[in-house]
Amino acid sequence: MTNVLDIQQLNVEFHTKYRNLQVLDNVSLSIKKGETVCLVGESGSGKTITSKAIMRLIDYEHGSITNGSITFNGQDLASLSAKELQTIRGKKISMVFQEPMSAFDPVYTIGFQLTETILKHERVSKRKAWDHAMKLLTRVGIPEPAVRMKQYPGELSGGMLQRAMIAMALSCNPELLIVDEPTTALDVTIQAQILSLLQDLKDEFDMSILLITHDLGIAAEIADRIVVMYAGKVLEQAETTTLFETPIHPYTKGLLQSVATLDDSHTTELYSIKGTIPSLTELPSGCLFHPRCPHATDLCKTDVPPLTKDNDREVACWHVDTLSHQRSIESEHYFTDLTTTHLNERHTDTLFEVKNVSKHYPVKGPLFSSAKKLRAVDNISFSIKKGETFGLVGESGSGKSTLGRLLLQLESTTSGSVLFNHQDLTSLRSSDLRTIRQHMQMIFQDPYGSLDPRWTVEEIISEPLRTHKNYSKKQQKQRVAELLTAVGLDPAYASRHPHEFSGGQRQRIGIARAIALEPQFILADEAVSALDVSVQAQIVNLLKDLQRTLGLTYLFIAHGLNVVRYISDRIGVMYLGTMVEVGPSEALFQHPAHPYTKALIESNPKTNPKEKRTRLTIEGEIPSPINPPDGCRFHTRCPFATDKCRSEQPSLKPYKDQRFVACHYPL
C-alpha cells in the first residue's frame, strides 16, 4: 500500500527576537492510504507543530522548515509556494482544530463559512454549495441542519460545533484529514460519538487520518499505528496493538503506565513519570529523555540515539536490546516503587448536608412572552462525610460546577439549604460567610488562567494568609516555603512568576494556595482535566497524600471517569440539574443502576486495543435546562424509556449496595 504522506528528517525552527528555536528535530513518519496514525506525547512534544508543518501553517507563525521533506502524493509540500499550497489546503488536506470556537469566525453564520470553503475549491453555484453543506451537517449528525446553517458559532454547543468543524473539513473530500485533539473539551458520551463518526467517515470518504491526542485510550481505539513524540523528536512508532502490548522505549512505557484505568486499586498510588518535559530553550544533551529515565547511562547523557528499526517498530534508544526483554508494563515497580496508601480513617460525621437545593436563573424572552427559567440545579439532596472524597460526574450542562459553587455559596441558592458543620450557609450574612470560607477552598480547572501573571508565587500563595491571618512578613515567607515543600516544589520558586512554570507545576501552586489556611474542605473543579496523563497522575497522588496528612474532604468534579473512580469514595451522577445516582465508587462502576450511569461508563475509552467496547447507545446531546423534558429528564435519550418515564419524574430512592437511584426501572 502506497504512502499518502511521507515525512523524512523534518527540522522546524521558530524565529524569535533573540534566537532561532528548533522545535522539531529529524522527525520521520508516514501514513498509508486509508490508515489512521496517532501522534501521542506530553504537551510540548511537538505534535501540533508537526501537523501545522504539514500544512505549512507555521509560515504564519514565524516558523520555517530548515531541513527534510514532506511528500504528499509524490509532491514535496516543503518546497511549494504559498499560491501552490492554496490548491492543497482545505481541498486535499484538511484540518480539524482542537478548539472549534477559535476555528470559526463568530460574526459569520455556520452556513456562510461552510459554503465559503466549498466555493473556494469547487466550481459550483452558491445553491449547490449550500445544499452540499446541508448534507454534510446531516452526515455528521447535526439535527435540523437548515436551522443550524443560519446560526452563529456561539449558538451551538461544543459537540455540535466540533461536528460542524468536521463537516467543513470534509467539504471538498480531502485525502488526508488532520485532527488535533478533537475531543479534549468534550464529555465522554460526545467523545465516543465523535470518534465513531471519524471512523465511519474515514471508510466512507476513503481518506487517511492523522490524529493528535494525549489520551491513550482514544489512540488505542482509533489508531492503526502510533507515533510517540518527546521534545520535538520521535522516540518510538509501531502498530497500535504492538505498542500497547510490548512497548520498548522507557517513555512509551511511562505514558502507558500513567493512564488511570478501571482496574487501578484505591490502595496504591497512580504511576507517574518523574519530572517534566524539558523546555526547548534548555534541552539536555544526549537522549532528551535521560533526566527522567531510570535506565540512563553515561552514553545516554552524551550521545543522541538514532531512530532505528527493531523488528516490528522503530525506536530511538541506546538500550533497545536490553529493554526488548523487559517489554511487559505489568510490573508495578517499573520506575518507582508504588507505595501503599491507607485511606483516611472514615468518620460518620457529616461535613456537608445539601437539602432540596435548587438554582434557577431567569431568562429574558421576547417582549410580552412568559418568563422562563434556566434550571441549572433542581431539587438536589445529598451529603458529604468528613474525610471522604465525593466525586461528581455528568455531561457539560448537568449542573456540576453550579452545584459546587452553591456549596461554597459563591452562588446563592434559589431554594433549599446547605449545611456546613451543621451550620446553614444560606442564612449567613456576607461577613459571617467571609469568616467561614477560610475552611472551604477551591482548586480551579485552568492552571494557566487561575493564577495572576503579575504576582510572584509568594504573593499568590500568601494572599489567603494576608486576608485571614495576622501573619508577619517573616511568618508568611516561612509558611509559603512550607506549602511549596508540601506540594513538591522548591521553596526557591517563591520569587518566580506563573509563566516560568509548566501546567503541572502551576496546578501545584494552586493547590498550595488552597491548603494555605488548613481548610476542612476543598472543591476541585476539573482540576486535572487539562493536564497530560503523567502530570495528571502526579496531581492525583498529591491530592490523596494531602488528604491523608491533613484530613481533607474533597468534592472532586471531573469528566475523566477513570480518575474519578480512583480518587473517590462515593460518586454522584448528575443529569440536567438532577442527581440520578449516588453510591460507593466501586459498586457504582461495577454495577451501574441508572441507564445514564451505564452509558457514561461504557462511553469511556479503553486502553486495550483488542478490547471491544459494547457501548450502550446514547444519541444526541443533553437537552436545554431552559425547557427540560417532562417525566424522567433522561427519557429522550434512554433506550429503555416507557410511557411512565415520559410522564412521571422518578425520585432519588434507596437502592442496594448503599446506593440511591432515580429510575423507575433500575438495571
BELMO-V756236 format. One line per field, one symbol per residue. phi: phi as a letter, one per 40 degrees, with the letter a starting at -180 (. if undefined). psi: psi as a letter, one per 20 degrees, with the letter a starting at -180 (. if undefined). burial: b if it has 9 or more other ideal C-beta (glycine too) atoms within 8 Angstrom, else e. A space follows every 50 residues. Layout:
phi: ???
psi: ???
burial: ???
This chain:
phi: .cccbbbbfcbbbbcbcbacbcbbbfcbaabccgbbbbcbicdgchcccd cccccfccccbgbacbagbbcbfgbcccbccccccccbcgbcbbbbccbc cccccccbccccccccccccbbcbccccccccccccccccgccfdccccc ccdccbcdcccccccccccccbfccbbcbbfcbdcbccccdccccccccc cdcccfbbbbbbabcccccccbccbbbcbafgbcbaaacdcccccbcbcd ccccccccccbccccccbcccaccgbcccccbcccgcccdcbccbcbccc cbbccccbcbfcabbbacbddccccbccbcccbcbbccccbccdccbccc cbbbbfcbbbbcbcbcdgcccbbcccbbfbbabbccgbbbcbbicdgchc ccccccccfcbcccagbbbbfgbcccbccdcccdcccccbbbbccccccc bcccccdcccccdccccbbccccccccccccccccccgbcdccdccbdcc bccccccccccdcccdcfccbbcbcfcbccbcdccdcccccccccccccb gcbbbbcabccccccccccbbbbbafgbcbabaddcccccacccdccccc ccccccbbdccccbcccbcgbcccccbcccgcccccbccbcbccccbbcc ccbdbcgfbbbbacbdc
psi: pqpgpopplpppqporhhrpophpolpprqprpjqoppprrrpjijghhg hhhgjkiihjkkqqoiqaqnoolipohhjqrhghhhigphghprporgnh hihqpiiqrggghghggghhiqmrrhghgghghghghghjkoqmhhghhi rqhiiqrgghhhhhhggghihkmqhpppoolijgjqrhghghggghgggg hgggilrqpoppqjohhgghhhqgqpppqoljqphqprqggghhhmqgph ggggghhippriipqhjqqqqqpqarpqqiilprrbphihijpijpahgh ihqppqoqpndjrpqnpikggghhilhpjhpjkggqpoppppqqopqiqp gpopolpqoppqppaqpjqqqrqongpnmpprqpqpjrooqorrrpihjg hggghhhikipqqhraqopoljpohiiqrghhhhgiiiiprpprgoihii poiiqrhghghighhhgiqmqrhghggghggggghhjkqphiihirqhij qrghhhhhghggghjhjlrhpponolijhjqrgghghggghgghghhghi kqpqooprinhgggggiqgqpppqoliqphpprqggghhhmphphggggg giipqrjohioppnppporarprpihmqqrbpiihijpijqahhhihppq roqqrrkkrppnphmq.
burial: eebbbebebbbbbbeeeeeebbbbebbbbebbbbbbbbbbbbebbbbbbb bbbbbbebeeeebebeebbbbbeeeebbebeeeebeebbbbbbbbbbeeb beebeeebbbbebbbbbbbebeeeeeeebbebbbebbbbbebeebeebbe bbbeebebbbbbbbbbbbbbbbebbbbbbbebbbebbbbbbbbbbebbbe bbeebebbbbbbbbbbbbbbbbbebbbbbbbbbbbbbbbbebbbeebbbb bbbbbbbbbbeeebeeebebbbbeeebbebeebbebbbbbebbebbeeeb beeebebbebeebbbbbbbbeebbeebebeeeebbeebeebebbebeeeb bbbbbbbbbbeebeeeeeeeebbbbbbbebbbebbbbbbbbbbbbbebbb bbbbbbbbbeeebeebbbbbeeeebbebeeeebeebbbbbbbbbeebbeb beeebbbbbbbbbbbeeeeebeeeebbebbbebbbbbebebebbeebbee bbbbbbbbbbbbbbbbbebbbbbbbbbbbbbbbbbbbbbbbbbbbbbbee bbbbbbbbbbbbbbbbbbbbbbbbbbbbbbbbbbbebbbeebbbbbbbbb bbbbbbbeeeeeeeebebeeeebebbebbebbbbbbbbeebeeebbeeeb ebeebeeebbbbbeeeb
